[in-house]
Amino acid sequence: MVSRENRVIAACVVAALVLSLLLGALTQLDDRVLLAVLLGVGVLAPLAVNGYLDDLRPE
């Protein structure tokens, strides 16, 4: 069974890849901006979402 954390991470990684590829193809953004989007959505967002969801769960 896949845990909630793994589902959140997988969804964010897929969203980050799709968003970065679309932004790279449709805009003239600098590569550093695309890398920031990739890291922000793919790494920082799942950390924040999982942290928030962990705080909601009573221990």
mmCIF file as Biopython writes it, N, C-alpha, C and O atoms, coordinates in Angstrom:
data_model
#
loop_
_atom_site.group_PDB
_atom_site.id
_atom_site.type_symbol
_atom_site.label_atom_id
_atom_site.label_alt_id
_atom_site.label_comp_id
_atom_site.label_asym_id
_atom_site.label_entity_id
_atom_site.label_seq_id
_atom_site.pdbx_PDB_ins_code
_atom_site.Cartn_x
_atom_site.Cartn_y
_atom_site.Cartn_z
_atom_site.occupancy
_atom_site.B_iso_or_equiv
_atom_site.auth_seq_id
_atom_site.auth_asym_id
_atom_site.pdbx_PDB_model_num
ATOM 1   N N  . MET A ? 1  ? 0.840  -1.175 0.000   1.0 0.0 1  A 1 
ATOM 2   C CA . MET A ? 1  ? 0.000  0.000  0.000   1.0 0.0 1  A 1 
ATOM 3   C C  . MET A ? 1  ? 0.893  1.248  0.000   1.0 0.0 1  A 1 
ATOM 4   O O  . MET A ? 1  ? 1.890  1.316  0.718   1.0 0.0 1  A 1 
ATOM 5   N N  . VAL A ? 2  ? 0.520  2.203  -0.799  1.0 0.0 2  A 1 
ATOM 6   C CA . VAL A ? 2  ? 1.282  3.442  -0.916  1.0 0.0 2  A 1 
ATOM 7   C C  . VAL A ? 2  ? 0.821  4.410  0.171   1.0 0.0 2  A 1 
ATOM 8   O O  . VAL A ? 2  ? -0.375 4.631  0.358   1.0 0.0 2  A 1 
ATOM 9   N N  . SER A ? 3  ? 1.784  4.979  0.877   1.0 0.0 3  A 1 
ATOM 10  C CA . SER A ? 3  ? 1.439  5.890  1.966   1.0 0.0 3  A 1 
ATOM 11  C C  . SER A ? 3  ? 0.994  7.250  1.427   1.0 0.0 3  A 1 
ATOM 12  O O  . SER A ? 3  ? 1.235  7.591  0.269   1.0 0.0 3  A 1 
ATOM 13  N N  . ARG A ? 4  ? 0.347  8.003  2.291   1.0 0.0 4  A 1 
ATOM 14  C CA . ARG A ? 4  ? -0.100 9.344  1.919   1.0 0.0 4  A 1 
ATOM 15  C C  . ARG A ? 4  ? 1.074  10.218 1.532   1.0 0.0 4  A 1 
ATOM 16  O O  . ARG A ? 4  ? 0.993  10.980 0.568   1.0 0.0 4  A 1 
ATOM 17  N N  . GLU A ? 5  ? 2.161  10.117 2.272   1.0 0.0 5  A 1 
ATOM 18  C CA . GLU A ? 5  ? 3.341  10.934 1.982   1.0 0.0 5  A 1 
ATOM 19  C C  . GLU A ? 5  ? 3.881  10.644 0.587   1.0 0.0 5  A 1 
ATOM 20  O O  . GLU A ? 5  ? 4.237  11.566 -0.148  1.0 0.0 5  A 1 
ATOM 21  N N  . ASN A ? 6  ? 3.942  9.367  0.221   1.0 0.0 6  A 1 
ATOM 22  C CA . ASN A ? 6  ? 4.439  9.012  -1.107  1.0 0.0 6  A 1 
ATOM 23  C C  . ASN A ? 6  ? 3.508  9.494  -2.212  1.0 0.0 6  A 1 
ATOM 24  O O  . ASN A ? 6  ? 3.969  9.891  -3.283  1.0 0.0 6  A 1 
ATOM 25  N N  . ARG A ? 7  ? 2.205  9.463  -1.961  1.0 0.0 7  A 1 
ATOM 26  C CA . ARG A ? 7  ? 1.259  9.971  -2.966  1.0 0.0 7  A 1 
ATOM 27  C C  . ARG A ? 7  ? 1.421  11.467 -3.155  1.0 0.0 7  A 1 
ATOM 28  O O  . ARG A ? 7  ? 1.376  11.958 -4.284  1.0 0.0 7  A 1 
ATOM 29  N N  . VAL A ? 8  ? 1.607  12.200 -2.062  1.0 0.0 8  A 1 
ATOM 30  C CA . VAL A ? 8  ? 1.807  13.654 -2.149  1.0 0.0 8  A 1 
ATOM 31  C C  . VAL A ? 8  ? 3.091  13.958 -2.907  1.0 0.0 8  A 1 
ATOM 32  O O  . VAL A ? 8  ? 3.107  14.829 -3.777  1.0 0.0 8  A 1 
ATOM 33  N N  . ILE A ? 9  ? 4.162  13.250 -2.587  1.0 0.0 9  A 1 
ATOM 34  C CA . ILE A ? 9  ? 5.446  13.473 -3.256  1.0 0.0 9  A 1 
ATOM 35  C C  . ILE A ? 9  ? 5.336  13.161 -4.739  1.0 0.0 9  A 1 
ATOM 36  O O  . ILE A ? 9  ? 5.803  13.940 -5.570  1.0 0.0 9  A 1 
ATOM 37  N N  . ALA A ? 10 ? 4.726  12.032 -5.084  1.0 0.0 10 A 1 
ATOM 38  C CA . ALA A ? 10 ? 4.591  11.652 -6.492  1.0 0.0 10 A 1 
ATOM 39  C C  . ALA A ? 10 ? 3.762  12.674 -7.264  1.0 0.0 10 A 1 
ATOM 40  O O  . ALA A ? 10 ? 4.115  13.037 -8.386  1.0 0.0 10 A 1 
ATOM 41  N N  . ALA A ? 11 ? 2.671  13.138 -6.676  1.0 0.0 11 A 1 
ATOM 42  C CA . ALA A ? 11 ? 1.829  14.127 -7.349  1.0 0.0 11 A 1 
ATOM 43  C C  . ALA A ? 11 ? 2.583  15.432 -7.567  1.0 0.0 11 A 1 
ATOM 44  O O  . ALA A ? 11 ? 2.461  16.049 -8.625  1.0 0.0 11 A 1 
ATOM 45  N N  . CYS A ? 12 ? 3.352  15.855 -6.583  1.0 0.0 12 A 1 
ATOM 46  C CA . CYS A ? 12 ? 4.108  17.104 -6.714  1.0 0.0 12 A 1 
ATOM 47  C C  . CYS A ? 12 ? 5.229  16.974 -7.738  1.0 0.0 12 A 1 
ATOM 48  O O  . CYS A ? 12 ? 5.493  17.916 -8.486  1.0 0.0 12 A 1 
ATOM 49  N N  . VAL A ? 13 ? 5.888  15.827 -7.781  1.0 0.0 13 A 1 
ATOM 50  C CA . VAL A ? 13 ? 6.957  15.621 -8.762  1.0 0.0 13 A 1 
ATOM 51  C C  . VAL A ? 13 ? 6.389  15.635 -10.173 1.0 0.0 13 A 1 
ATOM 52  O O  . VAL A ? 13 ? 6.962  16.261 -11.066 1.0 0.0 13 A 1 
ATOM 53  N N  . VAL A ? 14 ? 5.276  14.957 -10.382 1.0 0.0 14 A 1 
ATOM 54  C CA . VAL A ? 14 ? 4.650  14.959 -11.709 1.0 0.0 14 A 1 
ATOM 55  C C  . VAL A ? 14 ? 4.201  16.372 -12.083 1.0 0.0 14 A 1 
ATOM 56  O O  . VAL A ? 14 ? 4.412  16.810 -13.213 1.0 0.0 14 A 1 
ATOM 57  N N  . ALA A ? 15 ? 3.588  17.080 -11.146 1.0 0.0 15 A 1 
ATOM 58  C CA . ALA A ? 15 ? 3.154  18.452 -11.412 1.0 0.0 15 A 1 
ATOM 59  C C  . ALA A ? 15 ? 4.345  19.354 -11.721 1.0 0.0 15 A 1 
ATOM 60  O O  . ALA A ? 15 ? 4.262  20.206 -12.605 1.0 0.0 15 A 1 
ATOM 61  N N  . ALA A ? 16 ? 5.447  19.174 -11.005 1.0 0.0 16 A 1 
ATOM 62  C CA . ALA A ? 16 ? 6.639  19.991 -11.235 1.0 0.0 16 A 1 
ATOM 63  C C  . ALA A ? 16 ? 7.217  19.736 -12.622 1.0 0.0 16 A 1 
ATOM 64  O O  . ALA A ? 16 ? 7.593  20.679 -13.319 1.0 0.0 16 A 1 
ATOM 65  N N  . LEU A ? 17 ? 7.291  18.483 -13.024 1.0 0.0 17 A 1 
ATOM 66  C CA . LEU A ? 17 ? 7.826  18.164 -14.348 1.0 0.0 17 A 1 
ATOM 67  C C  . LEU A ? 17 ? 6.946  18.729 -15.457 1.0 0.0 17 A 1 
ATOM 68  O O  . LEU A ? 17 ? 7.443  19.339 -16.403 1.0 0.0 17 A 1 
ATOM 69  N N  . VAL A ? 18 ? 5.646  18.522 -15.334 1.0 0.0 18 A 1 
ATOM 70  C CA . VAL A ? 18 ? 4.722  19.023 -16.358 1.0 0.0 18 A 1 
ATOM 71  C C  . VAL A ? 18 ? 4.770  20.544 -16.420 1.0 0.0 18 A 1 
ATOM 72  O O  . VAL A ? 18 ? 4.837  21.118 -17.507 1.0 0.0 18 A 1 
ATOM 73  N N  . LEU A ? 19 ? 4.735  21.194 -15.273 1.0 0.0 19 A 1 
ATOM 74  C CA . LEU A ? 19 ? 4.768  22.654 -15.232 1.0 0.0 19 A 1 
ATOM 75  C C  . LEU A ? 19 ? 6.067  23.200 -15.811 1.0 0.0 19 A 1 
ATOM 76  O O  . LEU A ? 19 ? 6.047  24.169 -16.570 1.0 0.0 19 A 1 
ATOM 77  N N  . SER A ? 20 ? 7.185  22.593 -15.466 1.0 0.0 20 A 1 
ATOM 78  C CA . SER A ? 20 ? 8.472  23.060 -15.987 1.0 0.0 20 A 1 
ATOM 79  C C  . SER A ? 20 ? 8.567  22.871 -17.495 1.0 0.0 20 A 1 
ATOM 80  O O  . SER A ? 20 ? 9.046  23.754 -18.207 1.0 0.0 20 A 1 
ATOM 81  N N  . LEU A ? 21 ? 8.112  21.730 -17.976 1.0 0.0 21 A 1 
ATOM 82  C CA . LEU A ? 21 ? 8.160  21.489 -19.419 1.0 0.0 21 A 1 
ATOM 83  C C  . LEU A ? 21 ? 7.235  22.439 -20.174 1.0 0.0 21 A 1 
ATOM 84  O O  . LEU A ? 21 ? 7.605  22.965 -21.224 1.0 0.0 21 A 1 
ATOM 85  N N  . LEU A ? 22 ? 6.037  22.658 -19.645 1.0 0.0 22 A 1 
ATOM 86  C CA . LEU A ? 22 ? 5.108  23.587 -20.299 1.0 0.0 22 A 1 
ATOM 87  C C  . LEU A ? 22 ? 5.639  25.016 -20.285 1.0 0.0 22 A 1 
ATOM 88  O O  . LEU A ? 22 ? 5.570  25.716 -21.295 1.0 0.0 22 A 1 
ATOM 89  N N  . LEU A ? 23 ? 6.165  25.446 -19.150 1.0 0.0 23 A 1 
ATOM 90  C CA . LEU A ? 23 ? 6.715  26.799 -19.076 1.0 0.0 23 A 1 
ATOM 91  C C  . LEU A ? 23 ? 7.912  26.954 -20.005 1.0 0.0 23 A 1 
ATOM 92  O O  . LEU A ? 23 ? 8.086  28.002 -20.625 1.0 0.0 23 A 1 
ATOM 93  N N  . GLY A ? 24 ? 8.733  25.921 -20.103 1.0 0.0 24 A 1 
ATOM 94  C CA . GLY A ? 24 ? 9.886  25.977 -20.996 1.0 0.0 24 A 1 
ATOM 95  C C  . GLY A ? 24 ? 9.484  26.036 -22.458 1.0 0.0 24 A 1 
ATOM 96  O O  . GLY A ? 24 ? 10.148 26.688 -23.264 1.0 0.0 24 A 1 
ATOM 97  N N  . ALA A ? 25 ? 8.399  25.357 -22.801 1.0 0.0 25 A 1 
ATOM 98  C CA . ALA A ? 25 ? 7.964  25.319 -24.192 1.0 0.0 25 A 1 
ATOM 99  C C  . ALA A ? 25 ? 7.142  26.546 -24.581 1.0 0.0 25 A 1 
ATOM 100 O O  . ALA A ? 25 ? 7.209  26.997 -25.725 1.0 0.0 25 A 1 
ATOM 101 N N  . LEU A ? 26 ? 6.376  27.082 -23.651 1.0 0.0 26 A 1 
ATOM 102 C CA . LEU A ? 26 ? 5.433  28.144 -23.990 1.0 0.0 26 A 1 
ATOM 103 C C  . LEU A ? 26 ? 5.911  29.552 -23.645 1.0 0.0 26 A 1 
ATOM 104 O O  . LEU A ? 26 ? 5.314  30.531 -24.091 1.0 0.0 26 A 1 
ATOM 105 N N  . THR A ? 27 ? 6.966  29.663 -22.868 1.0 0.0 27 A 1 
ATOM 106 C CA . THR A ? 27 ? 7.449  30.983 -22.470 1.0 0.0 27 A 1 
ATOM 107 C C  . THR A ? 27 ? 8.933  31.106 -22.766 1.0 0.0 27 A 1 
ATOM 108 O O  . THR A ? 27 ? 9.584  30.138 -23.160 1.0 0.0 27 A 1 
ATOM 109 N N  . GLN A ? 28 ? 9.447  32.276 -22.578 1.0 0.0 28 A 1 
ATOM 110 C CA . GLN A ? 28 ? 10.872 32.539 -22.776 1.0 0.0 28 A 1 
ATOM 111 C C  . GLN A ? 28 ? 11.569 32.757 -21.434 1.0 0.0 28 A 1 
ATOM 112 O O  . GLN A ? 28 ? 12.506 33.548 -21.332 1.0 0.0 28 A 1 
ATOM 113 N N  . LEU A ? 29 ? 11.106 32.056 -20.419 1.0 0.0 29 A 1 
ATOM 114 C CA . LEU A ? 29 ? 11.688 32.207 -19.094 1.0 0.0 29 A 1 
ATOM 115 C C  . LEU A ? 29 ? 13.119 31.683 -19.073 1.0 0.0 29 A 1 
ATOM 116 O O  . LEU A ? 29 ? 13.473 30.752 -19.797 1.0 0.0 29 A 1 
ATOM 117 N N  . ASP A ? 30 ? 13.924 32.301 -18.229 1.0 0.0 30 A 1 
ATOM 118 C CA . ASP A ? 30 ? 15.307 31.880 -18.051 1.0 0.0 30 A 1 
ATOM 119 C C  . ASP A ? 30 ? 15.346 30.476 -17.434 1.0 0.0 30 A 1 
ATOM 120 O O  . ASP A ? 30 ? 14.430 30.081 -16.714 1.0 0.0 30 A 1 
ATOM 121 N N  . ASP A ? 31 ? 16.403 29.741 -17.721 1.0 0.0 31 A 1 
ATOM 122 C CA . ASP A ? 31 ? 16.535 28.388 -17.187 1.0 0.0 31 A 1 
ATOM 123 C C  . ASP A ? 31 ? 16.568 28.369 -15.663 1.0 0.0 31 A 1 
ATOM 124 O O  . ASP A ? 31 ? 16.111 27.410 -15.042 1.0 0.0 31 A 1 
ATOM 125 N N  . ARG A ? 32 ? 17.104 29.423 -15.065 1.0 0.0 32 A 1 
ATOM 126 C CA . ARG A ? 32 ? 17.142 29.482 -13.603 1.0 0.0 32 A 1 
ATOM 127 C C  . ARG A ? 32 ? 15.739 29.575 -13.013 1.0 0.0 32 A 1 
ATOM 128 O O  . ARG A ? 32 ? 15.472 29.023 -11.945 1.0 0.0 32 A 1 
ATOM 129 N N  . VAL A ? 33 ? 14.857 30.263 -13.699 1.0 0.0 33 A 1 
ATOM 130 C CA . VAL A ? 33 ? 13.469 30.364 -13.231 1.0 0.0 33 A 1 
ATOM 131 C C  . VAL A ? 33 ? 12.789 29.000 -13.334 1.0 0.0 33 A 1 
ATOM 132 O O  . VAL A ? 33 ? 12.060 28.594 -12.429 1.0 0.0 33 A 1 
ATOM 133 N N  . LEU A ? 34 ? 13.028 28.301 -14.433 1.0 0.0 34 A 1 
ATOM 134 C CA . LEU A ? 34 ? 12.444 26.971 -14.603 1.0 0.0 34 A 1 
ATOM 135 C C  . LEU A ? 34 ? 12.977 25.998 -13.552 1.0 0.0 34 A 1 
ATOM 136 O O  . LEU A ? 34 ? 12.229 25.165 -13.039 1.0 0.0 34 A 1 
ATOM 137 N N  . LEU A ? 35 ? 14.252 26.101 -13.237 1.0 0.0 35 A 1 
ATOM 138 C CA . LEU A ? 35 ? 14.830 25.258 -12.193 1.0 0.0 35 A 1 
ATOM 139 C C  . LEU A ? 35 ? 14.219 25.588 -10.835 1.0 0.0 35 A 1 
ATOM 140 O O  . LEU A ? 35 ? 13.958 24.692 -10.032 1.0 0.0 35 A 1 
ATOM 141 N N  . ALA A ? 36 ? 13.992 26.871 -10.581 1.0 0.0 36 A 1 
ATOM 142 C CA . ALA A ? 36 ? 13.363 27.276 -9.322  1.0 0.0 36 A 1 
ATOM 143 C C  . ALA A ? 36 ? 11.940 26.727 -9.224  1.0 0.0 36 A 1 
ATOM 144 O O  . ALA A ? 36 ? 11.518 26.286 -8.155  1.0 0.0 36 A 1 
ATOM 145 N N  . VAL A ? 37 ? 11.204 26.753 -10.329 1.0 0.0 37 A 1 
ATOM 146 C CA . VAL A ? 37 ? 9.850  26.190 -10.343 1.0 0.0 37 A 1 
ATOM 147 C C  . VAL A ? 37 ? 9.917  24.687 -10.089 1.0 0.0 37 A 1 
ATOM 148 O O  . VAL A ? 37 ? 9.139  24.151 -9.300  1.0 0.0 37 A 1 
ATOM 149 N N  . LEU A ? 38 ? 10.841 24.016 -10.754 1.0 0.0 38 A 1 
ATOM 150 C CA . LEU A ? 38 ? 10.989 22.573 -10.594 1.0 0.0 38 A 1 
ATOM 151 C C  . LEU A ? 38 ? 11.310 22.207 -9.147  1.0 0.0 38 A 1 
ATOM 152 O O  . LEU A ? 38 ? 10.706 21.293 -8.586  1.0 0.0 38 A 1 
ATOM 153 N N  . LEU A ? 39 ? 12.249 22.914 -8.550  1.0 0.0 39 A 1 
ATOM 154 C CA . LEU A ? 39 ? 12.621 22.628 -7.162  1.0 0.0 39 A 1 
ATOM 155 C C  . LEU A ? 39 ? 11.529 23.046 -6.180  1.0 0.0 39 A 1 
ATOM 156 O O  . LEU A ? 39 ? 11.265 22.348 -5.201  1.0 0.0 39 A 1 
ATOM 157 N N  . GLY A ? 40 ? 10.903 24.181 -6.446  1.0 0.0 40 A 1 
ATOM 158 C CA . GLY A ? 40 ? 9.858  24.659 -5.541  1.0 0.0 40 A 1 
ATOM 159 C C  . GLY A ? 40 ? 8.658  23.738 -5.497  1.0 0.0 40 A 1 
ATOM 160 O O  . GLY A ? 40 ? 8.170  23.391 -4.422  1.0 0.0 40 A 1 
ATOM 161 N N  . VAL A ? 41 ? 8.183  23.340 -6.670  1.0 0.0 41 A 1 
ATOM 162 C CA . VAL A ? 41 ? 6.991  22.495 -6.728  1.0 0.0 41 A 1 
ATOM 163 C C  . VAL A ? 41 ? 7.338  21.034 -6.429  1.0 0.0 41 A 1 
ATOM 164 O O  . VAL A ? 41 ? 6.548  20.322 -5.809  1.0 0.0 41 A 1 
ATOM 165 N N  . GLY A ? 42 ? 8.511  20.590 -6.868  1.0 0.0 42 A 1 
ATOM 166 C CA . GLY A ? 42 ? 8.869  19.183 -6.711  1.0 0.0 42 A 1 
ATOM 167 C C  . GLY A ? 42 ? 9.480  18.824 -5.374  1.0 0.0 42 A 1 
ATOM 168 O O  . GLY A ? 42 ? 9.410  17.667 -4.959  1.0 0.0 42 A 1 
ATOM 169 N N  . VAL A ? 43 ? 10.083 19.790 -4.684  1.0 0.0 43 A 1 
ATOM 170 C CA . VAL A ? 43 ? 10.768 19.486 -3.421  1.0 0.0 43 A 1 
ATOM 171 C C  . VAL A ? 43 ? 10.128 20.222 -2.244  1.0 0.0 43 A 1 
ATOM 172 O O  . VAL A ? 43 ? 9.771  19.604 -1.241  1.0 0.0 43 A 1 
ATOM 173 N N  . LEU A ? 44 ? 9.985  21.523 -2.368  1.0 0.0 44 A 1 
ATOM 174 C CA . LEU A ? 44 ? 9.494  22.312 -1.236  1.0 0.0 44 A 1 
ATOM 175 C C  . LEU A ? 44 ? 7.995  22.129 -0.993  1.0 0.0 44 A 1 
ATOM 176 O O  . LEU A ? 44 ? 7.557  22.055 0.155   1.0 0.0 44 A 1 
ATOM 177 N N  . ALA A ? 45 ? 7.217  22.056 -2.059  1.0 0.0 45 A 1 
ATOM 178 C CA . ALA A ? 45 ? 5.768  21.901 -1.892  1.0 0.0 45 A 1 
ATOM 179 C C  . ALA A ? 45 ? 5.391  20.603 -1.176  1.0 0.0 45 A 1 
ATOM 180 O O  . ALA A ? 45 ? 4.564  20.642 -0.264  1.0 0.0 45 A 1 
ATOM 181 N N  . PRO A ? 46 ? 5.968  19.443 -1.553  1.0 0.0 46 A 1 
ATOM 182 C CA . PRO A ? 46 ? 5.588  18.239 -0.808  1.0 0.0 46 A 1 
ATOM 183 C C  . PRO A ? 46 ? 6.008  18.278 0.665   1.0 0.0 46 A 1 
ATOM 184 O O  . PRO A ? 46 ? 5.315  17.737 1.526   1.0 0.0 46 A 1 
ATOM 185 N N  . LEU A ? 47 ? 7.137  18.916 0.946   1.0 0.0 47 A 1 
ATOM 186 C CA . LEU A ? 47 ? 7.539  19.059 2.348   1.0 0.0 47 A 1 
ATOM 187 C C  . LEU A ? 47 ? 6.512  19.876 3.120   1.0 0.0 47 A 1 
ATOM 188 O O  . LEU A ? 47 ? 6.137  19.519 4.237   1.0 0.0 47 A 1 
ATOM 189 N N  . ALA A ? 48 ? 6.060  20.969 2.522   1.0 0.0 48 A 1 
ATOM 190 C CA . ALA A ? 48 ? 5.079  21.829 3.181   1.0 0.0 48 A 1 
ATOM 191 C C  . ALA A ? 48 ? 3.732  21.123 3.325   1.0 0.0 48 A 1 
ATOM 192 O O  . ALA A ? 48 ? 3.109  21.188 4.384   1.0 0.0 48 A 1 
ATOM 193 N N  . VAL A ? 49 ? 3.284  20.454 2.275   1.0 0.0 49 A 1 
ATOM 194 C CA . VAL A ? 49 ? 1.984  19.772 2.319   1.0 0.0 49 A 1 
ATOM 195 C C  . VAL A ? 49 ? 2.010  18.642 3.341   1.0 0.0 49 A 1 
ATOM 196 O O  . VAL A ? 49 ? 1.087  18.507 4.145   1.0 0.0 49 A 1 
ATOM 197 N N  . ASN A ? 50 ? 3.064  17.831 3.310   1.0 0.0 50 A 1 
ATOM 198 C CA . ASN A ? 50 ? 3.147  16.727 4.272   1.0 0.0 50 A 1 
ATOM 199 C C  . ASN A ? 50 ? 3.278  17.238 5.702   1.0 0.0 50 A 1 
ATOM 200 O O  . ASN A ? 50 ? 2.713  16.648 6.623   1.0 0.0 50 A 1 
ATOM 201 N N  . GLY A ? 51 ? 4.007  18.313 5.894   1.0 0.0 51 A 1 
ATOM 202 C CA . GLY A ? 51 ? 4.105  18.901 7.224   1.0 0.0 51 A 1 
ATOM 203 C C  . GLY A ? 51 ? 2.763  19.393 7.725   1.0 0.0 51 A 1 
ATOM 204 O O  . GLY A ? 51 ? 2.415  19.197 8.889   1.0 0.0 51 A 1 
ATOM 205 N N  . TYR A ? 52 ? 2.007  20.036 6.841   1.0 0.0 52 A 1 
ATOM 206 C CA . TYR A ? 52 ? 0.677  20.521 7.208   1.0 0.0 52 A 1 
ATOM 207 C C  . TYR A ? 52 ? -0.252 19.356 7.538   1.0 0.0 52 A 1 
ATOM 208 O O  . TYR A ? 52 ? -0.966 19.390 8.540   1.0 0.0 52 A 1 
ATOM 209 N N  . LEU A ? 53 ? -0.240 18.330 6.696   1.0 0.0 53 A 1 
ATOM 210 C CA . LEU A ? 53 ? -1.116 17.182 6.929   1.0 0.0 53 A 1 
ATOM 211 C C  . LEU A ? 53 ? -0.715 16.409 8.185   1.0 0.0 53 A 1 
ATOM 212 O O  . LEU A ? 53 ? -1.576 15.863 8.875   1.0 0.0 53 A 1 
ATOM 213 N N  . ASP A ? 54 ? 0.569  16.358 8.484   1.0 0.0 54 A 1 
ATOM 214 C CA . ASP A ? 54 ? 1.022  15.706 9.717   1.0 0.0 54 A 1 
ATOM 215 C C  . ASP A ? 54 ? 0.532  16.464 10.946  1.0 0.0 54 A 1 
ATOM 216 O O  . ASP A ? 54 ? 0.201  15.853 11.962  1.0 0.0 54 A 1 
ATOM 217 N N  . ASP A ? 55 ? 0.486  17.791 10.859  1.0 0.0 55 A 1 
ATOM 218 C CA . ASP A ? 55 ? 0.009  18.595 11.983  1.0 0.0 55 A 1 
ATOM 219 C C  . ASP A ? 55 ? -1.490 18.424 12.221  1.0 0.0 55 A 1 
ATOM 220 O O  . ASP A ? 55 ? -1.964 18.596 13.344  1.0 0.0 55 A 1 
ATOM 221 N N  . LEU A ? 56 ? -2.233 18.089 11.173  1.0 0.0 56 A 1 
ATOM 222 C CA . LEU A ? 56 ? -3.676 17.889 11.319  1.0 0.0 56 A 1 
ATOM 223 C C  . LEU A ? 56 ? -4.009 16.574 12.008  1.0 0.0 56 A 1 
ATOM 224 O O  . LEU A ? 56 ? -5.035 16.465 12.679  1.0 0.0 56 A 1 
ATOM 225 N N  . ARG A ? 57 ? -3.152 15.584 11.845  1.0 0.0 57 A 1 
ATOM 226 C CA . ARG A ? 57 ? -3.410 14.254 12.392  1.0 0.0 57 A 1 
ATOM 227 C C  . ARG A ? 57 ? -3.134 14.242 13.897  1.0 0.0 57 A 1 
ATOM 228 O O  . ARG A ? 57 ? -2.025 14.559 14.326  1.0 0.0 57 A 1 
ATOM 229 N N  . PRO A ? 58 ? -4.136 13.878 14.697  1.0 0.0 58 A 1 
ATOM 230 C CA . PRO A ? 58 ? -3.898 13.790 16.146  1.0 0.0 58 A 1 
ATOM 231 C C  . PRO A ? 58 ? -3.046 12.568 16.469  1.0 0.0 58 A 1 
ATOM 232 O O  . PRO A ? 58 ? -3.164 11.520 15.834  1.0 0.0 58 A 1 
ATOM 233 N N  . GLU A ? 59 ? -2.185 12.729 17.472  1.0 0.0 59 A 1 
ATOM 234 C CA . GLU A ? 59 ? -1.297 11.614 17.823  1.0 0.0 59 A 1 
ATOM 235 C C  . GLU A ? 59 ? -1.830 10.802 18.953  1.0 0.0 59 A 1 
ATOM 236 O O  . GLU A ? 59 ? -1.199 9.829  19.365  1.0 0.0 59 A 1 
#
